[in-house]
Amino acid sequence: MLEPVADMTKLGSKPSGSLDGRPAPRSYAGSTTAVVWFRRDLRTGDHPALSAAVRSYERVVCIFVWDPSLLSRTGQPRLRFLAGCLSSLDRDLGSAMGKGLVQLVGEPETVVPDLARTVGADVVYVSADFGPYGSRRDNAVESALGADGARLVRVGSPYAVPPGKLSTSSGAPFQVYTPFWKAWRQQGWQQPIPAPPETLLAKITRAGVGNDVRVPEVAPCVHPLPPPGEEAAHGRLESFLAGPVRGYKDQRDLPGVEATSRLSAYLRFGCLHPRQILSRLDPTGRGEQVFEKELCWREFYADVLWHRPDASNQPYRAEWSRLEIDRGPLADERFEAWAQGRTGFPIVDAGMRQLRSEGWMHNRVRMITASFLVKDLHLDWRIGASWFMEHLVDADLASNQLGWQWVAGCGTDAAPYFRVFNPTLQGEKFDPKGTYVRRYVPELAGVSDMHIHRPHELAGSLLAPLDYPQPIVDHHAERDEALTRYSRMRA
Ligand SMILES: Cc1cc2nc3c(=O)[nH]c(=O)nc-3n(C[C@H](O)[C@H](O)[C@H](O)COP(=O)(O)OP(=O)(O)OC[C@H]3O[C@@H](n4cnc5c(N)ncnc54)[C@H](O)[C@@H]3O)c2cc1C
């Protein structure tokens, strides 16, 4: 539960200003001071903005802002994970020695300049944010700081190659993944830099900030979340590299097997930078090569969204806004069945329940559940995407919205619109023994392997599972319906 927020104006008095109207000079106890504003970069290792600040300034105040407009869109598991990452960062920044991370609550445009003024900083360092909201917010903070005689300095980004850096030979943004991937590899990235040494971290201070800021209290949650923070992220990377990465190429599509890295939440909050992963991959390993390509999808989608911020809520391909979408009470009922994992299609239900119970879903199952919403239920991809955004701990606007658009067929590199996943066959192919389904749909625990993805065929027999719904739609009929709608849209 979120608590009422502290008023940033209590942090310190506004500068009185000089008689000629210019801002008061920036200094605190005669020292030069910088602020480092952490956002999607909750770590100390390979953090160019933090390193630049502690190298160049005598005092460094590290902050995180609980931004109400982001809080309202963040589900409890993600908030909980974020809170854990912040505690871990606070420790790493020296909270035991009275230093650490200063947490503020309020509109960044107001609280960041207020804090900079209070501590006498004339510069605020950040890792650049390329998302539509993040860039707007940073531009607003930059103007507010500028009006006050201070600067926002962007150093580094959450990507190995920042969005907007690469373009096709004709200078256009990439719209297709494979050429982007080739250009991305060719561009390359720097080696990660270590965390600043203790002597430089000693410059971190809370002096002048005051202690009257209360941060939101995040209620504990029942989800089995990954352990938060930078150290845990490195631990996860090490255990993935020590074994599973070798089977990644062949097993990453099997949701019943722990074959993927589970690094997405750490990348989301920047507990780990992609450079730190890429620099550890053996370029000759088959699993590593495929894994590197997956990391590149994250960068590709960030690049696409940077060029087309409207793609966060509009189809990338404009003609798709003509597609007929179901609305009304039956559509609402079907959406609810999908969201609660009660569609009668075991792989879809297992995925949706994994999302609700763990704040994460396997990639193959994200594709199957998304396809089901769009192509079997004929619902708007945006309502599915927003459900994912609310419930995923790793929710990332670019990867999520463009991942949904890819499945729906309206995005870049889109899966051909006429390829409609059959959820039963997908289940049989990728979860042949029903290991994954049985884990999340206990009603089906006793069903044989032969029927685990077709429990409806047992209807009327003694073996029929109790309390498991019949399929809410006929897949073959809905597939035909989807193809008819696509032809009408393209006519
Ligand atoms: C409909 C849909 C929605 C998605 N929403 C998100 C989201 O909100 N946040 C998110 O991080 N990923 C999203 N993905 C991509 C992918 O499902 C997750 O990144 C992956 O399942 C995370 O698990 P992992 O870390 O074990 O992945 P691994 O297989 O170990 O991959 C390593 C990393 O590569 C990146 N990656 C892998 N596949 C993709 C991909 N298809 N697109 C973009 N990045 C990828 C991720 O950063 C991931 O952590 C979505 C995919 C689909 C189809």
PDBQT file of the ligand as one rigid body, heavy atoms in Angstrom, charges set to zero:
ROOT
HETATM    1  C1  LIG A 501       3.846 -10.248 -25.973  1.00  0.00    +0.000 C 
HETATM    2  C2  LIG A 501       5.233 -10.102 -25.392  1.00  0.00    +0.000 A 
HETATM    3  C3  LIG A 501       5.465  -9.184 -24.383  1.00  0.00    +0.000 A 
HETATM    4  C4  LIG A 501       6.756  -9.027 -23.840  1.00  0.00    +0.000 A 
HETATM    5  N1  LIG A 501       6.960  -8.098 -22.839  1.00  0.00    +0.000 NA
HETATM    6  C5  LIG A 501       8.206  -7.910 -22.358  1.00  0.00    +0.000 A 
HETATM    7  C6  LIG A 501       8.454  -6.943 -21.346  1.00  0.00    +0.000 A 
HETATM    8  O1  LIG A 501       7.563  -6.203 -20.918  1.00  0.00    +0.000 OA
HETATM    9  N2  LIG A 501       9.723  -6.841 -20.844  1.00  0.00    +0.000 N 
HETATM   10  C7  LIG A 501      10.740  -7.631 -21.314  1.00  0.00    +0.000 A 
HETATM   11  O2  LIG A 501      11.877  -7.502 -20.811  1.00  0.00    +0.000 OA
HETATM   12  N3  LIG A 501      10.535  -8.523 -22.288  1.00  0.00    +0.000 NA
HETATM   13  C8  LIG A 501       9.307  -8.705 -22.814  1.00  0.00    +0.000 A 
HETATM   14  N4  LIG A 501       9.105  -9.649 -23.779  1.00  0.00    +0.000 N 
HETATM   15  C9  LIG A 501      10.260 -10.393 -24.314  1.00  0.00    +0.000 C 
HETATM   16  C10 LIG A 501      10.574 -11.721 -23.606  1.00  0.00    +0.000 C 
HETATM   17  O3  LIG A 501       9.414 -12.479 -23.438  1.00  0.00    +0.000 OA
HETATM   18  C11 LIG A 501      11.232 -11.525 -22.232  1.00  0.00    +0.000 C 
HETATM   19  O4  LIG A 501      12.299 -10.613 -22.336  1.00  0.00    +0.000 OA
HETATM   20  C12 LIG A 501      11.792 -12.843 -21.706  1.00  0.00    +0.000 C 
HETATM   21  O5  LIG A 501      10.768 -13.798 -21.592  1.00  0.00    +0.000 OA
HETATM   22  C13 LIG A 501      12.442 -12.605 -20.350  1.00  0.00    +0.000 C 
HETATM   23  O6  LIG A 501      12.903 -13.802 -19.804  1.00  0.00    +0.000 OA
HETATM   24  P1  LIG A 501      14.469 -14.115 -19.713  1.00  0.00    +0.000 P 
HETATM   25  O7  LIG A 501      15.185 -12.981 -19.075  1.00  0.00    +0.000 OA
HETATM   26  O8  LIG A 501      14.606 -15.446 -19.106  1.00  0.00    +0.000 OA
HETATM   27  O9  LIG A 501      14.843 -14.162 -21.251  1.00  0.00    +0.000 OA
HETATM   28  P2  LIG A 501      16.097 -14.761 -22.014  1.00  0.00    +0.000 P 
HETATM   29  O10 LIG A 501      15.578 -15.699 -23.037  1.00  0.00    +0.000 OA
HETATM   30  O11 LIG A 501      17.091 -15.271 -21.078  1.00  0.00    +0.000 OA
HETATM   31  O12 LIG A 501      16.664 -13.501 -22.807  1.00  0.00    +0.000 OA
HETATM   32  C14 LIG A 501      17.648 -12.628 -22.256  1.00  0.00    +0.000 C 
HETATM   33  C15 LIG A 501      17.203 -11.203 -22.358  1.00  0.00    +0.000 C 
HETATM   34  O13 LIG A 501      17.033 -10.830 -23.726  1.00  0.00    +0.000 OA
HETATM   35  C16 LIG A 501      15.954  -9.911 -23.845  1.00  0.00    +0.000 C 
HETATM   36  N5  LIG A 501      14.918 -10.517 -24.699  1.00  0.00    +0.000 N 
HETATM   37  C17 LIG A 501      14.727 -11.822 -24.947  1.00  0.00    +0.000 A 
HETATM   38  N6  LIG A 501      13.721 -11.987 -25.828  1.00  0.00    +0.000 NA
HETATM   39  C18 LIG A 501      13.264 -10.761 -26.125  1.00  0.00    +0.000 A 
HETATM   40  C19 LIG A 501      12.225 -10.265 -26.965  1.00  0.00    +0.000 A 
HETATM   41  N7  LIG A 501      11.464 -11.069 -27.715  1.00  0.00    +0.000 N 
HETATM   42  N8  LIG A 501      12.020  -8.937 -27.000  1.00  0.00    +0.000 NA
HETATM   43  C20 LIG A 501      12.783  -8.089 -26.274  1.00  0.00    +0.000 A 
HETATM   44  N9  LIG A 501      13.781  -8.501 -25.463  1.00  0.00    +0.000 NA
HETATM   45  C21 LIG A 501      14.017  -9.817 -25.393  1.00  0.00    +0.000 A 
HETATM   46  C22 LIG A 501      15.418  -9.681 -22.451  1.00  0.00    +0.000 C 
HETATM   47  O14 LIG A 501      16.040  -8.535 -21.920  1.00  0.00    +0.000 OA
HETATM   48  C23 LIG A 501      15.851 -10.933 -21.719  1.00  0.00    +0.000 C 
HETATM   49  O15 LIG A 501      15.992 -10.752 -20.329  1.00  0.00    +0.000 OA
HETATM   50  C24 LIG A 501       7.827  -9.818 -24.345  1.00  0.00    +0.000 A 
HETATM   51  C25 LIG A 501       7.569 -10.747 -25.357  1.00  0.00    +0.000 A 
HETATM   52  C26 LIG A 501       6.298 -10.892 -25.882  1.00  0.00    +0.000 A 
HETATM   53  C27 LIG A 501       6.056 -11.893 -26.972  1.00  0.00    +0.000 C 
ENDROOT
TORSDOF 0
